């Protein structure tokens, strides 16, 4: 029988791990322990100097994720997680050797996916970072990040971004089936903000015919949670990301695939994304929230 984890309060299903190589768990996630040779990788993302990814692979199984394309990963994404258990030790050495800079935690994986409940690799890395007080930017979809408020609040500079692609959990489950419900995400943002940690919402990617439903509620919830910035980005056509999203959205409503094909004729969807982003910009302006749009910026 699959063991339930402490993350079940945040996610739609739990995961379990029986050993260093395991195909157990509520969703049959294969978990491997692997050795990390490096911890900090140079990052080309805006505002980041380094990328830190405690895991390879992600249990959230988001249809739009292009991490497997970036990593040249051939295993089915969302079915495995490689746990880099020695990463805190490697990180401790590298912090002594490298020039101080901003560390982005979770650039090609979610650092607070279900396996982190027990593995705690992200938490142990934060413990190492706290000793040197390097600035960090965490990006996640999980409310589990609130577990580490005690560490994040010790840093001179720490930010947490929460990815929220839509307000409709039922629709979201079609393309990101194992992420934290949106209500819990905003509750987590409020808790982080109350602890003095800077927060932002990342509306990215815009999912056609889903993200545009309920933008006023999204902005209202963000304001209520004390979020200062909302970032907006479109769906980036890397690898087979578009094909996977179309397959996932086929159950949304009759005719949606035809509508997506029509939408993609205009700059592969960018015209549609610009309209959604413009609407969010206007709503943010009215709410007094900063809005950053990256739909036409290929550097993010």
N, C-alpha and C positions, 0 to 999 in steps of 0.2 A: 504493500500500500504506500502511495506517495506521501512523504512527510510534508506537512504544511509549514510554511516559513512565516516569520514575523512581518513580511511584506504583504501578506494577503489582505491586510486592511487597506492597502493602497492600490492593489492591482486586481485584475479580473481573475487571475489564477496564480497559484504559487509554483515554485520550482523546487526540486530536490536534488541533492548530490550525494552519491554513495561512495565515491572514491575519486582518485586522480583521473580516471577515464571512465565516463559513466553515461549511460543512455537512459537513465531513470528520469523521474520528474513528471509533473502533471502533464507536460506537453512533449515529453520525450527529448528534452534538450540534452545534447551531448556535452559534457563538461570535461575539459582536460586541464591539468596543471602543466604549464610550460615555463621555460626559463627566459627571462628578459635579458637581452644583452645590453640594451640601452633603455633609458627612461625618458629623457627629454629629447624630443626631436624638434628641429627648427620648424617654425610655423610660418606660412605665408598668409594666414588669415588676418584680417584687419584687427589691430589692437593686441595681437598676441606675438610673443617672441618664441615661445616653445609650446609644444603639444605633449600632453601626458595622457596616455590611454592605458589604464590598468588592465583592460580586457581587450581581446580581439574577438569579434563576434558580438551579437546582441540579441537577447531574448525578446525584445519588443517586436521584432519581425515587421518593421515598417516597410510597406510596399515601395515607398518612394526613395528609400535610403540608397545612396550611391557609394557608400563606403566599400562594398565589395568590388566596385569598379576601381576605386582609388587604390585599394589594397591588392588588386588582382587576385581576389579570393574566389575559388571555384566551388567551395562547399556551399550548399544552400543556406543563404543568410536567414537568420532567425531560428536555426536548428542546432547551433553549437555555440559554446563560449570557451575560449582559451583564457585561463586564469594565470596572470603573470605574478605569481605569489612572491617572487623575489624582488619585485620592482621597488618596494620601499628601500631595500638595501642598496640597490643600484642607484636610486635617486639620491640617497644620502651622500654617496661618493661624488655624483655629478654636481650637486649643489656647491660642493667645495671647489670644483674645478671650472665651472662655467661662469660667464658674466651674468650678473643678476638681471632678470627680465620677467615679463608677465607670462605666467604659465596658464595655458588653456587646458582645463581638465575635461576630457570627453569630447574630442573633436571628430573621432570616427567610431565611437561607441558610446553607450550611456554608462557613465561611471557609477550610477545608482540603480542599475538593472537588478532584478531579483537575486542573482547570485551574490551580490554585494552584501546582502543581509548577513550571510555566514562567512563569506571570504574576507570581507573588510579590507580589501587591498586599497581601495580609495581612501578609507579612513586612515590607514597606516601611512599612506603617502602624505596625507594632510598633516599628520603628526610630525613627519620629517620636515615638511615645508614650514610649519609653525616655528620650529627651532631656528630657522634661518630668516623667517619673516619675508618670504618672497610674495609678490602680488599674484593672486590667482583669479581666474574667471572660470566658473563652473557652468556647464550647460547640460541640462538633463530634462527628462519628462517625468521624473519620479519625485513623489513627496518624501521619499526616504532621505533626501538631502537634509531635511530638518534634523535628523539624528545627529548630524555633525555641526550643528550651530555652535556648540561649545568650542570647536576648533576654528571654524570660520571667523567667529567673533574675536579671536585673539590676533588675527592678522591685521596689519595696518591697512591693507587694501584687499578686499575680497568682494566679488560680485557673483551672483547666481542668476542665470538665465533659464527660464522655463519655456520649453517648446510647447506651444498650444496651436494646433492647426485648425481647430473647429470647436464650437461650443456644444455640438450634438454628439454625445458619447456613442449613441447607436450607429451613427454614420461613421464615426472615427474608427469603430471596431472593424469596419470593412477593410481598412488599409493600415491601421496600427493596432492590432487586436489585443495587445498585452500591456498597454500603457496605463498610467494612473488616470482615473476619472477626473474630468475637468474641475469638478467641485473641490476635490482634494488638492489639485494643483494650485488653485487660488488660495486655499486655506494655508498651504505650505508657504506660498509667497508672502502672505500676511504675517506668518510666524517669523519668517526670515527678516522681513522689514522691521517688525517690532523689536528684533534683536539688534537692529542697527546695521544690517547687511544690505548693501545695494542690490536691487533686483530689477529684472527686466523680463519682458515677454517676447519670445521669438515666434512670430506667426509665419512659419516657414517649414516646408513650402506651402504656398497657397494651393489647396486641393480644389480643382474645378468643380463647381456646383455644390460644394460643401462648406468651404471656408466663408463664402459670402453670406451664409445663413447666420444671422445673429451677431453681426459686428458691433452693434450698439451695446448688447449685453456683454460682449468681450471687453470693450473699453470700460464699461461701468464696473465690471468685476475687477479689472486691473486697477482702476482708480481706488476702489474700495480696499484693495489689498496693499495700497501704498506703492504701487509700481510706478517708476518714474519714466520709463522708456518702453515703447513697443517697436520692435523691428519687424519689417515685412519683407518677405522674399518669395519669388516664384519657384515653380518646379523646374529643376535643371535637368536637361536631357543628357544624362551621362549613363553609359551602359544601356541596360534594358529598363531603366527606371520608369519611362513612360508606359511601356508594355505592362509592367507589373501593376502600375496604378490603374490602368484601364481594366485589367482583369479583376482587380479588387473592387472597382467601382461598378462593375457590370450588374451587381445586385442592388445598386442604389435605387434605380427606377427604370422602367422601360424607356428605351430610346436614348439613354445617357451616353452610350458609346458613339452614337452618331453625332450627338451634340459636341462631344469631345473632339471628334475628327474635324468638325467645322471650326471649332475654336482654335485648333492647332494650325489651321491654314494661315492664321495671322501671326507670323513670327513665332511659330511653335508655341503659341499660347501667351506670349508676352503682352499682347494687346489686352487680353482678358485680365491678366495679372495686374497690369497697370491700373485698370478700372477699379479693381478690388482694393489695391493699395491706395489709390486716390481717395476712396471712400473712407478708409481707415485713417488716413491723414487728416481728413476733415473732422472726423469724430474725435480724434486725439486732440486736435487743436481746440475744439470746443470744451474738452475735458481738462485742458491744461497739462496734457501728457506729451512728452517729446515723441516724435515718430520718425524713424529712420527707414528709408525704403532702399532695398538692394536689388530690385527686380532687374535692373539693367546693369548691375555691377557684377562682373565675373570674378572679382577678387575674393568674394566671400564663399 
